[in-house]
Amino acid sequence: MNQPYNIEEPLGLSKNACKRLARIEYIKSHRKEVRQRKKIEKQSAPKILDSNPDRVCKRDRIQAEKAQLKLSQESRPCVAIDCAYDYLMSEKEINKTRMQILRCYHLLKSPSTKLFHLHLSNFKKDSILSKSFEEKTPGFQSMHITKFSEPIFDRFSSNRIIYLTPDSPNLLESVSEDFVYVIGGFVDDNIKRSTSLNRCVHHKLKTASLPLSKYYKKLNHKQEVLTINQVFEILLLVFNGWSWEEVFTKILPSRKGYVPSLESSANNNDDNNDSTNDDSPNDDSIVL
């Protein structure tokens, strides 16, 4: 319906322009009245019951996540991301590292998860990675992450440290509260092999690699490189009771060429044969 606007034609304006101005003035003058009417309509509208009584409202969910993240700083084991490698990376790779660290942090939000205490070691205020967090991650300082500038071996006893590197000959068998697990904080697509391993050898730190080769192999024969958040999630799931095979099946992208190894397939076949033999009737049960 057309509104009875009071149209006056200022000099230099067409009749259509005057109509637009009059309409704007009309809306401004009646804005408070419209808001009041909508408020009354909303209050008088029938309440719609939620079909899912277990659903948590957004505010309660956010509060629960904050409490969970705060609780993580009192949890064990400790998992540290070593941020000593930003000098080896480009600005783009440093930003990828920042995003992967944030994904690790958000993995701790689930209320049904046994938590890790997340640390950032060698995290210097004047480093490029630190500046990237300050510029691109609002609220970073208030996140429940323990940050310190010294190396991990200056904060924890070397006997407790297990540095995860794909070049280590030692396979990690389990995840325990007694150890501090360290992940190299870099995107290593273009970084030469044994970079983190050589650092560990120099500082006499224990190393381990994930038992990936025991369960999966790559068809393209390239080095098996996982992101920081993938390694973090693998450790978290194993600590929460998943088997290595279940975790690798969930985490490893098939598009990258990962397929079950012969050893893993053989173990599965043995299990299937055992179950088949258990279900087959023995001689005593056969009726002639």
Buried (B, 14 or more C-beta within 10 A) or exposed (E): EEEEBEEEEEEEEEEEEBBEBBBEEBEEEEEEEEEEEEEEEEEEEEEEEEEEEEEEEEEEEEEBBEEBBEBBBEBBBBBBBBBBBBEBBEEEBBBBBBBBBBBBBEBBBBEEBBBBBBBBBBBBEEBBBBEBBEEEBEEBEEEBBBBBBEBBBEBBEEEBBBBBBBBBEEEBEEBEEEBBBBBBBBBBEEBEEBBBBEBBEEEEBBBBBBBBBBBBBBEEEEEBBBBBBBBBBBBBBBBBEBEBBEBBBEBBEEEEBBEBBEEBEEBEEEEEEEEEEEEEEEEEEEEE
